Amino acid sequence: MKYLITIVGPTAIGKTSLSIALAQHFGCEIISCDSRQFFKEMKIGTAVPSEVELASATHHFIQNKSIFEKYSVGDFEKEALEKLDELFVKNNIQIMVGGSGLYVDAVLKGFDEFPEIEEKIRTEINHKFDTIGIEFLQEKLQELDPDYYKKLQIENPQTLQNPQRMKRFVEVCIGSGLPYSDFIGKRKIKRNFTPIVIGLEADKEILYDRINQRVDLMFEAGLVEEVKQLLPHKERNALQTVGYRELFDYLEGKSTLEFAAAQIKQNTRRFAKRQMTWFKRTENAVWFDYETKIDTIINDIDKLTLI
């Protein structure tokens, strides 16, 4: 039997240190599914594990892409499953860790099947977006799939500002004549491994304090300089994320550095709240306080795997 131990939870909760401890205990490797850490130009602002941490266990899918490459969650699903097939030859237990819920679900459950979309529909949507902006996509999705629009508003409002995702939702609605949500959850995919999902959590005040401290450390490590180097490419999809957008505004004279830092902390806290909403829906996840001793977590995993 093959097992994929998947560690989830909000940003700054301690997923990296737990994943390394488990990888060392089980003698296995780590698949990272943090979608922001794929990109080699974004090191400080995405809290990439330190050199010491990366050397403590073999990691995959960290800083392996460039912001100038097109890389989708579907691409990640394919590559991650191929890598897991290789790793399971060596060890029947492997680790996956990350805070990107969509990417976690892609590996554990796969994607739903959607209809082929005519190119003329895609072209028309792109033209409308270029002319009107994100408001066109938001209004169209609200019109064609109000239930899904409301779900995004509540659970993942950042997606409503993501042009690529919103274009996809709208093109499926128009191309199929059906709501996008009608295609979700219809396909059953069987994996060749059993997932064991471990969640880390903490009281809100503790988590928010950890987030604030992490942001302060990012600034000390040179976050402003990292973002400055990326300013000419600020429209790249990978850079439409917390820690970069706020500093682009500062570097363009639209805000003060103090305001940008406060916004990064606030937006990261909001992001962590959305992460918890997403992961709390995960079936059969076992949740632990972030300070739980590693031996306790290992003992629970041992019971689940019957090792």
TAMO-V579763 format. One record per residue. N is the residue number from 0. PHI is phi in degrees with one decimal (none if undefined). D_CENTER is the distance of its C-alpha to the mean C-alpha in Angstrom with 1 decimal. Layout:
n=<N	N>
phi=<PHI	PHI>
d_center=<D_CENTER	D_CENTER>
//
This chain:
n=<0	1	2	3	4	5	6	7	8	9	10	11	12	13	14	15	16	17	18	19	20	21	22	23	24	25	26	27	28	29	30	31	32	33	34	35	36	37	38	39	40	41	42	43	44	45	46	47	48	49	50	51	52	53	54	55	56	57	58	59	60	61	62	63	64	65	66	67	68	69	70	71	72	73	74	75	76	77	78	79	80	81	82	83	84	85	86	87	88	89	90	91	92	93	94	95	96	97	98	99	100	101	102	103	104	105	106	107	108	109	110	111	112	113	114	115	116	117	118	119	120	121	122	123	124	125	126	127	128	129	130	131	132	133	134	135	136	137	138	139	140	141	142	143	144	145	146	147	148	149	150	151	152	153	154	155	156	157	158	159	160	161	162	163	164	165	166	167	168	169	170	171	172	173	174	175	176	177	178	179	180	181	182	183	184	185	186	187	188	189	190	191	192	193	194	195	196	197	198	199	200	201	202	203	204	205	206	207	208	209	210	211	212	213	214	215	216	217	218	219	220	221	222	223	224	225	226	227	228	229	230	231	232	233	234	235	236	237	238	239	240	241	242	243	244	245	246	247	248	249	250	251	252	253	254	255	256	257	258	259	260	261	262	263	264	265	266	267	268	269	270	271	272	273	274	275	276	277	278	279	280	281	282	283	284	285	286	287	288	289	290	291	292	293	294	295	296	297	298	299	300	301	302	303	304	305	306>
phi=<none	-104.0	-127.9	-112.3	-79.5	-113.4	-104.1	-127.1	146.1	-72.6	-60.6	71.3	-86.6	112.4	-65.0	-62.3	-64.3	-66.9	-62.1	-66.8	-60.5	-69.7	-62.9	-68.4	-65.3	-90.9	65.2	-125.6	-117.7	-122.6	-96.5	-89.8	-124.3	-93.1	-64.3	-84.9	-86.5	-65.7	-96.5	-67.8	-80.7	-119.6	-99.3	-71.1	-69.8	-108.4	55.9	-59.1	-52.5	-68.0	-59.5	-64.2	-65.0	-64.2	-80.4	-79.4	-159.6	-74.1	-110.9	-128.0	70.9	-119.4	51.9	-101.5	-129.2	-114.1	-64.2	-88.8	-96.2	-84.6	-146.1	-108.1	-64.1	-66.4	-62.0	-63.4	-55.9	-62.3	-68.6	-66.2	-66.2	-63.6	-65.4	-62.8	-58.9	-66.1	-69.3	-67.3	-65.0	-89.1	-157.3	-76.2	-121.2	-135.8	-115.0	-127.3	-143.5	161.5	-106.4	-94.6	-57.5	-62.5	-74.1	-61.2	-62.5	-60.3	-77.0	-76.3	-122.6	81.4	-103.2	-76.7	-92.1	-120.5	-70.9	-68.6	-109.7	-64.5	-61.7	-66.3	-68.3	-61.5	-63.5	-64.8	-65.0	-62.0	-64.0	-63.8	-63.7	-62.6	-84.8	-102.2	107.0	-62.4	-60.4	-60.8	-65.7	-64.2	-66.2	-68.0	-65.8	-61.5	-74.0	-88.6	-147.2	-59.6	-65.5	-69.5	-60.3	-65.3	-61.6	-64.6	-55.3	-83.0	-97.0	-151.4	-61.4	-61.6	-61.9	-66.1	-102.7	-95.6	-58.7	-64.0	-66.5	-66.2	-59.4	-63.0	-57.8	-69.0	-66.7	-67.2	-59.6	-71.2	-68.5	-97.9	76.6	-128.3	-62.2	-55.9	-64.7	-66.1	-97.3	-86.7	78.5	-89.7	-96.8	-101.9	-114.4	-104.1	-96.8	-92.7	-141.7	-102.9	-79.4	-120.3	-101.6	-109.1	-107.8	-110.5	-145.0	-153.6	-57.7	-54.8	-63.4	-66.0	-61.3	-63.6	-66.3	-64.7	-63.1	-60.7	-65.0	-62.8	-61.7	-58.9	-66.2	-61.4	-64.2	-63.4	-80.8	107.0	-60.7	-61.2	-66.1	-60.7	-68.1	-59.0	-65.4	-96.3	-53.1	-64.0	-115.0	-62.3	-82.3	-60.8	-58.1	-62.5	-92.7	-84.6	-147.7	-60.2	97.5	-112.5	-57.2	-64.0	-78.5	-60.2	-61.5	-62.0	-66.4	-95.2	77.8	-89.3	-156.0	-87.1	-64.8	-63.1	-65.5	-61.1	-63.3	-63.7	-66.7	-60.9	-63.9	-64.1	-68.7	-69.3	-63.5	-64.2	-61.0	-61.9	-63.9	-66.6	-59.4	-64.3	-59.1	-64.6	-71.6	-66.2	-84.4	-65.8	-68.0	62.3	-71.2	-108.0	-103.2	-130.6	-64.4	-62.2	-95.3	-58.5	-63.2	-58.8	-62.4	-65.1	-66.0	-62.7	-61.4	-68.7	-64.2	-57.2	-66.2	-71.2	-94.4	58.4	-74.4>
d_center=<27.5	24.1	21.4	17.7	17.0	13.3	12.5	10.2	10.6	10.2	10.0	13.4	14.5	15.5	13.1	14.1	17.8	17.8	16.2	18.9	21.6	20.9	20.8	24.1	25.6	24.9	25.5	22.4	19.4	15.7	12.9	9.9	6.6	4.8	4.6	6.8	9.0	10.2	12.6	15.9	17.0	14.3	15.2	16.3	14.1	10.9	12.9	13.2	15.4	19.0	21.5	23.1	19.9	19.1	22.8	22.8	21.0	20.1	16.5	15.1	12.4	12.6	14.1	15.4	15.0	16.4	15.4	18.5	17.4	16.1	13.1	11.5	9.4	13.0	13.9	11.3	12.5	16.0	15.8	14.1	16.8	19.4	18.6	18.6	22.0	23.3	22.2	23.6	27.0	27.1	25.8	25.2	22.5	19.2	16.1	12.4	10.2	6.7	5.0	1.9	5.3	6.2	5.9	7.6	10.0	10.7	12.1	13.8	15.2	15.0	15.3	18.2	21.0	21.7	25.0	25.9	26.1	29.1	28.7	30.9	28.6	25.6	28.0	29.3	25.9	25.1	28.6	28.2	24.9	26.6	29.6	28.3	24.7	21.6	24.2	25.5	22.3	21.8	25.4	25.5	22.7	24.3	27.5	26.5	24.0	24.6	23.1	19.7	19.9	20.8	18.0	15.5	17.7	17.5	14.0	11.8	14.2	12.1	11.8	15.6	15.6	13.6	16.6	15.3	13.7	16.8	19.2	18.0	18.6	22.0	23.1	22.7	24.6	27.3	27.6	27.9	29.7	27.5	24.6	21.1	20.6	23.6	21.7	18.9	19.6	22.7	22.0	22.3	20.9	22.3	20.7	23.0	21.4	21.2	17.9	18.4	15.6	16.1	14.8	15.6	16.8	19.3	21.6	20.3	22.7	21.8	18.0	18.8	21.3	18.9	16.5	19.7	20.9	17.8	18.1	21.8	21.3	19.1	22.0	24.5	22.7	23.2	20.2	22.6	24.1	20.8	20.0	23.6	23.4	20.6	22.5	24.3	21.1	19.5	19.2	16.9	13.8	11.5	13.5	12.9	10.9	12.2	14.6	15.7	16.9	19.0	20.7	21.4	23.5	25.2	26.1	27.5	29.6	28.1	27.5	28.5	26.5	26.9	25.5	22.5	21.8	22.3	20.0	17.1	17.8	18.2	15.1	13.0	14.9	14.2	10.4	11.0	13.3	11.0	8.6	12.0	13.3	10.7	11.1	14.8	15.4	14.6	18.0	19.9	17.5	19.6	18.9	20.4	21.1	19.5	23.0	23.9	25.9	24.4	27.5	26.9	23.5	25.0	27.9	25.8	24.0	27.4	28.7	26.0	26.5	30.3	30.5>
//
